[in-house]
């Protein structure tokens, strides 16, 4: 439990420094460190990430670093996708899935999918100047169409795995909408908070199963970490931190993938 709370500080730190990255580790921390069921862990992650990001977004409003117009362009299609995914798509996934002679439990499949998302997030953080968002958004089409498409993609990821999607949101705000870094970070926190808390609407019935000591403690320490990140954001090179953090997530994604595939075999 103590290890989980210490890691929560680290997750908050990355949110405060670079506005993305840390939330992708929230579910693995709940599952592998704090012993939460993988399906319930995605709901925990939505709550913890949502509340933490709300605090960051309030600070962004206070410092006038949030671009409301761009947040709406990106956030509205994203939050609608989150809600539809949590309410209608996830309940369609059976507890046990059969592929020929193989039998895969829902929680194992969820962690495999999560590991693949982590791998993509890691690559986008390691490649600094040409991010994953820029790769996927190349080609014809207006910036509005591209922004909407990326918003839907982020909503789908947030809805399925409970991650904030900041690894796509921040690069999109920088490369597509040309926001300054500090505005991109604060606007990303607003989008993440709305997405996460809106996604919780599809899981309200799970509230009776929450361990509030685990969830409340994690959220509290993540908020502390985020404010520490804000304090050091002007002193630490965010691009270097993002690259180092990317390699950490890359290694962890490979570990989770092999661990879960071993359970199948």
N, C-alpha and C positions, 0 to 999 in steps of 0.2 A: 504493500500500500504506500509506504514512504517513497519507494522508488518511482511509483506512478505519479505521485505528487511532485517529486523533483523533476520528472520528465515533463510534467504539465508546465512548469516554469520555463523550461527550455522551449516548449511549443509556443507559449505566449511571447517569448523573446523573439522568435522568428517572425511572428505576426507584427510585432512592434517595429522590427528593423526593416523587413522587406515586404510585409503585407501578404505573404503567401508562404507555401512550403510546409509549415508546421502542422497544419490541419490534416495533411495526408497521413501523418503518423498517429493521429488520435485514436482511430479504431484499433490498429495493432497494439497500442499501449493498453487500451481497455481489455483486449482479448488476451494477449500474451503476458502482460505484466500484472494486470488487476483481476484476471480470471472471469471477465464478463462474456456471456454468450455472444457469438459474432453477430447474430441478427439484432439482438438488443443493443449491442455496442454501436451499431450505426445510428440508432435513436439517441443514445447517450452522446455520441459525437455531434449530432445536429444540435442538441441542447447546449453542450459545453462550448462548441465553436460559435454558435449563435449568440449566446450571452456575452462571451468574451469579445466578439466582434462588435456587438452593440455598444459596449463601453468604449471601444476604440473609435467607433463611428461618432459617438457623442463628442469625443475629444476633437474629431475632425470637423464637426460642425462649429465647435467653439473656436477653432483656429482658422475657420473658413477655408479648409483645404479639400472640401468635398464638392465635386462637380455634379449637381443634382440632375442636370439635363442628360449627361452621359450615363449616369447611374440608372436613369429610367430607360434609356435606349437599350442598355445591356441587361438591366435587372428584370424588367417586366417579362420578357419571354423566358428568362431563366427561372424566375420564381413560379411561373405557371407550369413549367416543365417539371420542377421539383414536386409540386403538389400533385400533379397528375401521376407522376412516377410512384410516389409513396402511397397514394390512395388507390390507384387502379392497377399499375403494372406489377409491383412487388407481390401483392396478394395472389397473383396468378401463378407465381413460381411455387411448385409443389415442394413438400418437405424432402422428398427423395426423388431424384431424377435418374432415369435409366438411359444409358447409351449402350445398346447392345447387351453384352454380358456385364458391363460395368454399372455400378450403382454409386451415385454421388449424392451426399447429403447437401441440403441447401446451404448450410453454413460453410461447408468446404468450398463449394462453387463460388460463394460470395467472396471468400478470402482469396481464391485464385484470381477472380476478376479484379479484386482490390489490388493484388500484387502487380497485375498488368497496368493498372492505372498509376500505381506508384512508379513503375518503370518509366512510363511516359512522362510523368512529372519530373523524375530525376533527369531525364534527357533534356527537358526544356530548361532546367535550372543550370545544368552543366554547360550547355551551349548558350553563352550569354547574349551575344549580339543578334543572333538569328534564332529566336525562340521557337518553340513548338507552335505557338499561336501564329507566328509569321509564316512558318512552313505551311500550315493547314489553310491559311487565308490567302495564299498566293493565287493569282489567276484573275479571271474576269469577274465583274460584279461590283456594285456600289459598296461603299463602306457601311451603309445602313444594313444592307442584306448580309454582309459578312459579320457585322456586329450581332445581328439577330441570330444568325446561324451558330455563332460561338456561344451566345447566351443560352440557346437551347442545349448545346453540348454540355456546358457547365451545369445546367439544371439537371440534366440526365445523370451526370457523374455524382452531383451532390445528392440527388434522390436515391440512387442505388447504394452508394458506399458511405454516405454521410460526411464526405470530405467537402471542404469549402470551395474548392475549385480555383483558389487564388493563383495557382501555377499557370492557369490559362487567362484569368481575369487581368492580372497585372500586365503581362506582356501585351494583351489586346488593348488595354487602355493606353499603353505607351506607344505601340506601333501603329494601331489603327486610328485611335482617337487623339493621338499626339498630346497626351496630358503630361505635365511635369511629374517626376518620380514621386514627390511627396503627395501630390494630389491623387496620383494613381493608387498609392498605398491606402490613403484614407477613403477614397471612393470604393476601392476593392473591399475594405472592411464593411462598408455600408451594404454592398451587394451581398457579401457573404452572410452578414447577420440576417438580412431579410430572407435570403434563400433558406438558411438553416432553420430559422424559427417558423417560416411558412411551411417547410417540410415536416415540422413537428405536428402540424395539424392533421396529417395523415396517420399519426401514431399516438393520438391522445389516449387511446384505450390502454396503452402500455404503461401509463403513469403509475398504476397500482403495483407494478413490478419493479419500480425504480429503487435502487439502493441510494438514498439521498446523501449518505455520508460519502460514498465513493464519488458520485456525480457532482455534488456540491463542493467537495474538497478539491476535485480536479479543476473545476471551473474557477474556483477562488484562486488557486495557485497559477492558473493560466493567465488570469487577469493581472496578477502581480508581475509575472514574467513579461507581459506585454508592455506595462508601464516602464519596466527596466529597459526594454527594447527601445521605447520612445526616447528615453534619456540618452541612450548611446547611439541613436540613429545618425547623429551628426558627426560622430567620431569614428565609426566603423565603416569600412568600405562594403556596402551592401552587395556589390557584384561578386566580391571574393567570398563573402559568407554564403551567398546563394550557391556558388559553384561547389564549395566544400559540403554544404548541406545536401546538394544534389547527389554527390558521391555516396554519402551516408544512406540516403533513401534508395539509391541504386542497389547497394549491397543488401539492404534490408528486404527489398522487393524480391531479389533472387533467393534469399533465405526463405521467405514466406512461400514462394512458388514451389521450391523443392520440398519444403516441409509438408505442404498441403497435397502435392502430387504423390508424395510417399504414402500418405494416408489412403489414397485411392488404390495404389498398387498393393 
